[in-house]
Every structure is written in C-alpha cells, then in structure tokens.
Amino acid sequence: MEAKAHLRYARISPRKVKIVCDLIRGKDTRTAEALMQATPKAGCELMLKLLKSAVANAENNNEMDPENLYVSECFANPGPILKRGRARARGSSSRILKRTSHITIVVAEKE
C-alpha cells in the first residue's frame, strides 16, 4: 500500500527540485526529513512540507504505521512556464522564462 502527496504549480524550476528528489528517493521518512532540514537547497522547504503531507496521508487515510514508511517514489515534472519580458538595449526586449513544477512524493510501508 502507498500514499501520495502532490504539489502543483510550484514556482521553482524542476531542475532544482530534482536534486532534492534524488537525495531522498529510497530513504526512510525520518532520514529524508533530517536530510532536507540539513541541506541548503531551494527545493528543500517545499519538499519537506510535501513529505510531511504524504506521511500524514498514509497515517490518516490508509492507516499505515508512520515508523515503517519510506520514500518509494519522488519526482518533479515541469509545469506551465510564465513568460515575461525584460527591457534591453535599443528599445528591444528579451524573454525571461519563469518555470513551474509539479512535484509528487509517494511513500510506502517496508515489508
């Protein structure tokens, strides 16, 4: 049995989030939580909140034991890109791409 938590339209690039995903994938939830609290990456704050939500979903909705949970899947997909402009020389402009992410964490019980 597994439980999921999704974060959609997060205003952070998926490339930054994937670094944290690779760090916690396969670890038990206590270790993953400790790693994210000690890692100074941009995605850690969002991912920590999402991990706690996934653990709470597992405990409350599926009656799983929170002590036996581990991160079975963790991934970040690109969301829609906000396109903005910045003034440049001689009256022209350049495009700024503000990327968004859809983040998913899946926790499962150890067997």
C-alpha positions as CSV (number, residue, x, y, z in Angstrom):
1,M,0.0,0.0,0.0
2,E,1.2,3.5,-0.7
3,A,0.2,7.1,-0.1
4,K,0.8,10.1,-2.3
5,A,1.1,13.9,-2.0
6,H,1.2,16.3,-4.9
7,L,2.3,19.9,-5.2
8,R,1.2,21.5,-8.4
9,Y,2.3,24.8,-9.9
10,A,5.2,25.3,-7.5
11,R,7.2,28.4,-8.6
12,I,10.5,26.7,-8.7
13,S,12.4,25.1,-11.6
14,P,12.1,21.3,-11.8
15,R,15.8,21.1,-12.3
16,K,16.4,22.5,-8.7
17,V,13.8,20.1,-7.2
18,K,15.2,17.0,-8.9
19,I,18.4,17.4,-7.0
20,V,16.5,17.0,-3.7
21,C,14.4,14.2,-5.2
22,D,17.5,12.2,-6.0
23,L,18.7,12.9,-2.4
24,I,15.7,11.4,-0.6
25,R,14.5,8.7,-3.0
26,G,14.6,5.2,-1.3
27,K,15.3,6.6,2.2
28,D,13.0,6.1,5.1
29,T,10.9,9.2,6.0
30,R,12.8,10.1,9.2
31,T,16.1,10.1,7.4
32,A,14.7,12.0,4.4
33,E,13.3,14.6,6.7
34,A,16.6,15.1,8.5
35,L,18.5,15.3,5.2
36,M,16.2,18.0,3.9
37,Q,16.4,20.0,7.1
38,A,20.2,20.0,6.9
39,T,20.5,20.6,3.1
40,P,20.6,24.3,2.0
41,K,18.8,23.7,-1.4
42,A,16.0,25.9,-2.7
43,G,13.6,23.0,-3.1
44,C,14.1,21.5,0.4
45,E,11.5,23.7,2.1
46,L,8.7,22.8,-0.3
47,M,9.7,19.1,-0.4
48,L,9.8,18.9,3.4
49,K,6.2,20.2,3.7
50,L,5.2,17.8,1.0
51,L,6.8,14.8,2.6
52,K,5.1,15.6,5.9
53,S,1.8,15.7,4.0
54,A,2.4,12.3,2.3
55,V,3.2,10.8,5.7
56,A,0.0,12.3,7.2
57,N,-2.0,10.9,4.2
58,A,-0.6,7.5,4.8
59,E,-1.3,7.6,8.5
60,N,-4.8,9.0,8.4
61,N,-6.3,7.8,5.1
62,N,-4.6,4.3,4.8
63,E,-3.9,3.5,8.5
64,M,-0.2,2.9,7.9
65,D,2.4,2.9,10.6
66,P,4.5,6.1,10.2
67,E,7.6,4.4,11.6
68,N,7.7,1.9,8.8
69,L,7.4,4.3,5.9
70,Y,10.0,5.1,3.2
71,V,10.0,7.3,0.1
72,S,9.3,4.9,-2.7
73,E,8.9,7.5,-5.5
74,C,9.8,11.1,-5.8
75,F,9.7,13.1,-9.0
76,A,9.3,16.6,-10.3
77,N,7.7,17.3,-13.7
78,P,7.7,20.7,-15.5
79,G,4.6,22.8,-15.2
80,P,3.5,25.7,-17.4
81,I,6.1,28.4,-18.0
82,L,5.4,32.0,-17.2
83,K,6.8,34.2,-20.0
84,R,8.0,37.6,-19.0
85,G,10.0,40.4,-20.8
86,R,12.9,42.4,-19.8
87,A,13.9,45.7,-21.4
88,R,17.2,45.5,-23.3
89,A,19.3,47.9,-25.4
90,R,17.9,50.0,-28.3
91,G,14.3,49.5,-27.4
92,S,14.2,45.7,-27.7
93,S,13.3,43.2,-25.1
94,S,14.4,39.7,-24.1
95,R,12.3,36.9,-22.8
96,I,12.5,35.6,-19.2
97,L,11.1,32.2,-18.6
98,K,9.8,31.6,-15.1
99,R,9.5,27.9,-14.7
100,T,7.0,26.0,-12.5
101,S,7.0,22.4,-11.3
102,H,4.5,19.6,-10.4
103,I,6.1,17.6,-7.5
104,T,4.9,14.2,-6.4
105,I,6.1,12.2,-3.4
106,V,4.9,8.6,-2.8
107,V,5.5,6.8,0.5
108,A,5.1,3.1,1.1
109,E,5.5,0.6,4.0
110,K,8.6,-1.5,4.4
111,E,7.8,-5.2,4.1
